[in-house]
Amino acid sequence: MSKNVIYISLENLILVNGGINLAIGDIIVGIDIGTSKVCTVVGEVNNFGQIETICSTSYKCNGMKKGKIINEDDISFSIAQTIKEAEEEANFKINSAYVTIPGQYVTIVQNSIVKEVKDKYSGISLKDIQNAIMQIKDIEIPEDKTLIDVVPDQIILDNGSIVPDPVGSLSSSFSIKAQVILADREYVRKLSSIFKKVGMDIDGIVPVTLAERNLILDNNELHDNILLLDIGAGNTDIGVFEGTTFTYTNTIPLGGNSITNDLVVVLGIAEDEAEKLKRQYGLALKSFIDNDNEIMLNTCTDENKSKVIKSSELIEIIEARIEEIFSLVNRDISNQGIKSRINNVVLTGQGISNINKSDVAGKIILNIPVKISTGRLISTVKPSFRTSYALVRYIASRPFAKTVSSSIDAKTDESLVKKIVDRVKEFFYT
């Protein structure tokens, strides 16, 4: 394993029995560290290949700002609180979890190799696939980056056929295309420190939009060239998918909280009132106002404790920030040279969910069709837990994974005593 590879053993990307499968019976813990809270979902893969949610927990968190970790202790505390609540509800000890990473810390390297089959008369073996995946991750990794994942994209037989499961196929060779996912080494180091304080291991690190893709997009969109925009509280995560290929990801450090803060500053009102007005009058375009009502402001900080404004004044503030968010996204994908290849934009995220006509505003600025997500399963998951649930679902359906289960211990007196003894041993003998 390369010295630049940490956390993930790539040997675990290979199934014991070959092919694409779901990790039936595995318990997977997914944690999403957001700018306003930490959300944890614990799920189990049932016999039908579906995720059964064992529990979902969340706790407020102020340790992340504009996608940057500003307080490790605060994040550790919030994770510990969600894990404590999850353990009480699930009645087992959680020792490890998967965690999301914002797009701004992720670099995607497209790579492909052609692999000769060891015994073409017996067909492609599991060992052939294993060797190919281990080989495809061998790229030059910059000193400030570390490898966090390899995402197999396409496997093509020597006759040109694309197959999801090549094991057993008669072919003298095959080519494999994959995305090699690199992450900022310093950010990963901070994540490691955070989880160490909680006493947990990291099972894997997954970009936000990669985790969300299969939950947020509908079946047709999974094969289209899509820009997925997750507008959260403090960040807007960008994910570009060209068919099954994960092409690009980044983060814009603006979100729903930016709108709330604008209302606080411009109108001189309390944050609670600003958030309430944003939800009540949320509209992305002033031109769609039906009735320009008067609004009584109750928490003004100036000499007039109460003040009356028109709803158009409020919506104008919201419109300006929404326009800025989409303009920054537009600039980013244009600078990357990928805008012309995007056919549709799909919006998700709590930062935008209460802002009506945000899809229309996005279409005007991006000049690309924009829609609010209508993924088949999205309505079954509470908005605040969608990313962490999507993470669990993504991990459960990983191709060529030997094991994806998080480390879980049954809560028994015996296991508790053993842990105490082990800690005593560690104290005296290490």
C-alpha positions in Angstrom: 0.0 0.0 0.0 1.3 3.5 -0.9 2.5 5.6 2.0 -0.1 8.2 0.9 -3.0 5.8 1.4 -4.7 6.0 4.8 -7.9 4.7 6.4 -9.1 2.4 3.6 -7.6 -0.9 2.8 -8.2 -1.4 -0.9 -8.3 -5.1 -0.5 -11.7 -4.6 1.1 -13.0 -3.4 -2.3 -13.1 -7.0 -3.6 -16.0 -9.4 -3.0 -15.2 -12.9 -1.8 -17.6 -14.4 -4.3 -17.1 -11.9 -7.1 -19.5 -9.5 -8.8 -21.7 -6.8 -7.5 -23.6 -7.6 -4.4 -25.2 -6.0 -1.4 -23.8 -6.5 2.0 -26.8 -8.4 3.4 -26.8 -8.3 7.2 -24.1 -5.6 7.5 -24.6 -2.7 9.9 -23.4 0.5 8.5 -22.9 3.8 10.4 -22.8 7.0 8.3 -22.0 10.4 9.8 -22.4 13.7 8.0 -20.7 16.7 9.5 -22.5 19.8 8.5 -22.2 23.5 9.2 -25.1 23.5 11.7 -25.3 19.9 13.0 -23.9 16.4 12.9 -26.3 13.8 11.6 -25.7 10.0 12.2 -27.7 7.2 10.6 -27.3 3.5 11.5 -28.7 1.1 8.9 -28.8 -2.6 8.3 -28.9 -4.2 4.8 -31.9 -6.6 4.7 -32.4 -9.7 2.6 -34.0 -7.6 -0.2 -31.0 -5.4 -0.5 -32.7 -2.5 1.2 -31.5 -0.3 4.0 -33.5 -0.6 7.2 -32.8 2.4 9.4 -32.0 1.3 12.9 -31.8 4.8 14.2 -31.1 8.4 13.1 -29.7 11.0 15.5 -28.4 14.6 15.3 -26.8 17.2 17.4 -26.1 20.9 16.9 -22.5 21.7 15.8 -20.6 24.9 15.3 -17.2 23.4 14.6 -17.5 23.7 10.8 -17.7 27.1 9.0 -17.7 27.6 5.3 -16.5 24.0 4.8 -13.6 24.5 7.1 -13.0 22.7 10.4 -12.6 25.6 13.0 -13.1 23.7 16.2 -12.2 20.0 16.4 -13.5 19.7 20.0 -16.9 21.0 19.1 -17.2 18.5 16.3 -16.0 15.6 18.4 -18.5 16.5 21.1 -21.4 16.6 18.6 -20.3 13.3 17.1 -20.1 11.7 20.6 -23.6 12.9 21.4 -25.1 11.4 18.3 -23.2 8.1 18.8 -24.3 8.0 22.5 -27.9 8.4 21.5 -27.6 5.9 18.7 -26.0 3.3 20.9 -28.8 3.7 23.5 -31.4 3.2 20.8 -29.7 0.4 19.0 -28.4 -1.3 22.1 -24.9 -1.9 20.7 -21.5 -0.3 20.9 -20.4 1.7 17.8 -16.6 1.6 17.2 -16.4 3.0 13.7 -18.3 4.9 11.0 -18.1 6.3 7.5 -18.0 10.0 7.1 -18.6 12.6 4.4 -16.1 15.1 3.1 -17.0 18.4 1.3 -16.2 18.6 -2.4 -13.6 21.4 -1.9 -11.2 18.9 -0.4 -11.6 16.3 -3.1 -9.7 15.7 -6.3 -10.9 13.2 -8.8 -8.4 11.4 -11.1 -9.8 9.5 -14.0 -7.7 6.3 -14.7 -8.1 3.2 -16.8 -6.0 0.1 -17.5 -6.2 -3.0 -19.7 -5.7 -6.2 -17.9 -4.8 -9.6 -19.4 -6.8 -12.5 -18.0 -4.7 -15.1 -16.4 -6.7 -18.1 -17.8 -8.9 -16.9 -20.7 -10.4 -20.4 -21.0 -11.8 -20.3 -17.5 -13.0 -16.8 -17.8 -12.3 -13.6 -15.8 -11.6 -14.5 -12.1 -12.1 -12.6 -8.9 -8.3 -12.4 -8.7 -8.1 -10.8 -12.1 -10.5 -8.0 -10.9 -8.7 -7.7 -7.6 -5.3 -7.2 -9.3 -6.8 -4.7 -11.8 -8.3 -2.5 -9.0 -5.1 -2.6 -7.0 -3.2 -1.6 -10.1 -5.5 1.2 -11.2 -5.0 3.0 -7.9 -1.2 3.2 -8.4 -1.0 6.8 -9.6 1.4 9.6 -8.6 -0.2 11.2 -5.5 0.9 14.8 -4.6 2.4 15.2 -1.1 -0.6 17.2 0.1 -3.2 14.6 -1.0 -4.1 11.2 0.2 -6.1 8.3 -1.5 -9.5 7.8 0.1 -11.3 5.7 -2.5 -11.3 4.0 -5.9 -14.7 4.0 -7.6 -14.9 1.4 -10.4 -16.9 2.9 -13.3 -16.9 0.6 -16.3 -15.5 -2.8 -17.0 -15.2 -3.5 -20.8 -14.6 -7.0 -22.3 -12.3 -7.5 -25.3 -15.4 -7.7 -27.5 -16.5 -4.2 -26.4 -19.3 -5.3 -24.1 -19.7 -3.3 -20.9 -20.6 -5.6 -18.0 -21.4 -4.7 -14.4 -20.1 -8.1 -13.2 -17.3 -9.6 -15.3 -16.5 -12.6 -13.1 -16.8 -15.7 -15.2 -17.0 -13.9 -18.6 -14.9 -15.5 -21.3 -12.5 -12.8 -22.4 -8.8 -12.8 -23.0 -8.5 -9.3 -21.5 -10.7 -6.5 -20.1 -10.3 -2.8 -19.5 -11.4 -1.1 -16.3 -12.2 2.6 -15.9 -12.3 4.1 -12.4 -12.2 7.3 -10.5 -9.3 7.5 -8.1 -10.5 9.8 -5.3 -7.9 11.9 -3.5 -8.5 14.2 -0.5 -6.7 17.0 1.1 -4.2 15.4 3.6 -4.6 18.1 6.2 -8.4 17.8 6.3 -8.2 14.1 6.6 -5.7 14.5 9.4 -8.1 16.7 11.2 -10.9 14.2 10.7 -8.7 11.5 12.2 -8.0 13.7 15.2 -11.7 14.3 15.7 -12.6 10.6 15.6 -9.7 9.7 17.8 -11.1 12.0 20.5 -14.4 10.2 20.3 -12.7 6.8 20.5 -13.8 5.7 17.0 -12.2 4.6 13.8 -13.0 5.9 10.3 -14.3 3.1 8.0 -14.1 5.3 4.9 -14.4 8.9 3.6 -16.9 9.7 0.9 -17.5 13.0 -1.0 -21.0 14.4 -0.2 -22.4 14.4 -3.7 -21.0 11.0 -4.6 -22.8 9.6 -1.5 -26.0 11.5 -2.5 -26.2 10.6 -6.2 -28.2 7.3 -5.9 -30.7 8.8 -3.5 -31.2 12.3 -5.0 -31.3 11.4 -8.7 -34.1 9.5 -10.4 -33.5 6.5 -12.7 -33.3 8.6 -15.9 -30.9 11.1 -14.3 -28.5 8.4 -13.2 -27.5 7.9 -16.9 -27.5 11.6 -17.9 -24.9 14.4 -17.6 -26.1 15.9 -14.3 -25.0 18.8 -12.0 -26.1 17.9 -8.5 -26.3 20.9 -6.2 -26.7 20.4 -2.5 -27.4 23.8 -0.9 -27.1 23.2 2.8 -26.9 25.6 5.8 -23.5 26.9 5.2 -22.2 25.3 2.0 -23.3 24.5 -1.5 -21.7 21.2 -2.7 -21.2 20.7 -6.4 -21.2 17.3 -8.0 -20.9 16.6 -11.7 -21.7 13.2 -13.1 -21.4 12.3 -16.8 -23.5 9.2 -16.9 -21.9 6.9 -14.4 -18.6 8.8 -14.3 -18.0 11.1 -11.3 -16.3 14.0 -13.0 -16.0 16.9 -10.6 -16.8 18.2 -7.2 -16.3 21.4 -5.2 -17.8 23.5 -2.5 -19.1 27.0 -2.5 -19.0 28.5 1.1 -22.5 29.9 1.0 -25.9 28.4 1.9 -29.2 28.9 3.6 -27.6 30.5 6.7 -26.1 33.1 4.4 -29.7 34.3 3.5 -30.6 34.3 7.2 -27.6 36.4 8.1 -28.4 38.9 5.3 -31.9 39.4 6.7 -30.4 40.0 10.2 -27.9 42.6 8.9 -30.0 44.4 6.4 -33.3 44.5 8.4 -31.6 44.8 11.8 -33.6 41.9 13.3 -32.9 38.9 15.5 -31.7 35.7 13.9 -34.8 33.7 15.1 -37.1 36.2 13.4 -35.0 36.3 10.2 -35.1 32.5 10.0 -38.9 32.5 10.5 -39.4 35.2 7.9 -37.2 33.3 5.4 -39.3 30.2 5.8 -42.6 32.1 5.6 -41.8 34.4 2.7 -39.1 32.3 1.0 -39.1 33.3 -2.7 -36.1 33.4 -5.0 -37.5 35.9 -7.5 -39.3 39.2 -6.7 -41.1 39.0 -10.1 -43.2 36.1 -8.7 -44.8 38.1 -5.9 -48.6 37.8 -5.9 -49.3 40.3 -3.2 -46.8 42.8 -1.8 -47.9 42.4 1.9 -46.8 44.5 4.8 -44.6 42.7 7.3 -44.3 43.8 10.9 -40.7 43.3 12.2 -40.7 42.6 16.0 -37.1 42.5 16.9 -35.5 45.6 15.4 -32.3 46.6 17.1 -32.7 50.3 16.2 -34.7 52.9 18.2 -37.9 51.5 16.6 -38.5 48.2 18.2 -41.2 47.4 15.7 -40.9 48.3 12.0 -43.1 47.7 8.9 -41.6 46.7 5.6 -43.0 45.3 2.3 -42.6 41.6 1.5 -40.9 42.7 -1.7 -38.1 44.3 0.4 -37.6 40.9 2.2 -37.6 38.9 -1.0 -35.2 41.3 -2.7 -32.6 40.4 -0.1 -33.3 36.6 -0.6 -33.1 37.0 -4.4 -29.7 38.8 -4.2 -28.1 35.9 -2.2 -29.7 33.2 -4.3 -28.4 34.9 -7.4 -24.9 35.1 -5.9 -24.9 31.3 -5.1 -25.9 30.3 -8.6 -23.5 32.8 -10.1 -20.6 31.4 -8.2 -21.6 27.9 -9.3 -21.8 29.1 -12.9 -18.4 30.6 -12.7 -16.9 27.5 -11.2 -18.2 25.0 -13.7 -17.4 27.4 -16.6 -13.8 27.8 -15.3 -13.5 24.0 -15.2 -14.7 23.7 -18.8 -17.5 21.3 -18.0 -20.6 23.5 -18.2 -21.2 22.8 -21.9 -21.4 19.0 -21.1 -24.1 19.4 -18.4 -27.7 18.6 -19.5 -29.6 19.1 -16.3 -29.2 20.5 -12.8 -30.8 18.8 -9.8 -31.3 20.8 -6.6 -31.4 19.4 -3.0 -30.5 20.5 0.5 -32.2 22.2 3.4 -30.7 25.5 2.6 -32.9 25.8 -0.5 -35.9 23.6 0.2 -38.0 26.4 1.6 -37.2 29.0 -1.1 -39.8 28.8 -3.8 -38.8 29.3 -7.5 -35.2 28.6 -6.7 -35.1 26.2 -9.6 -36.4 29.1 -11.9 -33.7 31.4 -10.6 -31.1 28.7 -11.2 -32.2 28.2 -14.8 -32.0 31.9 -15.5 -28.4 32.2 -14.2 -27.0 28.9 -15.3 -28.9 28.7 -18.6 -29.4 25.0 -18.0 -32.6 23.2 -17.1 -32.9 23.1 -13.3 -35.3 21.0 -11.1 -35.9 20.2 -7.5 -34.9 16.6 -6.8 -37.6 14.0 -7.3 -35.5 10.9 -6.6 -37.8 7.9 -5.9 -36.7 7.4 -2.3 -36.0 11.0 -1.3 -39.5 11.6 0.2 -39.0 8.7 2.6 -36.1 10.3 4.4 -36.3 13.3 6.7 -34.4 16.2 5.0 -31.9 16.6 7.8 -30.8 12.9 7.5 -30.7 12.6 3.7 -27.0 13.0 3.4 -26.1 10.5 6.2 -28.7 8.1 5.0 -27.5 8.4 1.4 -24.0 7.7 2.7 -25.1 4.4 4.3 -27.0 3.5 1.1 -24.0 4.2 -1.0 -21.7 2.1 1.1 -24.1 -0.8 1.1 -24.2 -0.9 -2.7 -20.5 -0.5 -3.4 -19.3 -2.7 -6.2 -16.6 -5.3 -5.4 -16.7 -4.7 -1.7 -15.6 -7.7 0.5 -17.0 -6.1 3.6 -18.6 -2.8 4.4 -19.9 -3.3 7.9 -18.9 -0.8 10.6 -17.4 -2.2 13.8 -20.1 -3.0 16.2 -20.0 -4.7 19.7 -23.0 -6.1 21.5 -23.6 -4.2 24.8 -22.9 -6.9 27.4 -21.3 -6.8 30.8 -18.6 -9.3 29.4 -17.7 -7.0 26.5 -17.5 -4.0 28.9 -15.2 -5.9 31.3 -13.0 -7.0 28.4 -12.7 -3.4 27.1 -11.6 -2.2 30.6 -9.0 -5.0 30.9 -7.7 -4.2 27.4 -7.4 -0.5 28.3 -5.5 -1.4 31.5 -3.1 -3.6 29.5 -2.6 -0.8 27.0 -1.8 1.6 29.8 0.9 -0.6 31.3 2.4 -2.3 28.3 2.4 0.4 25.6 
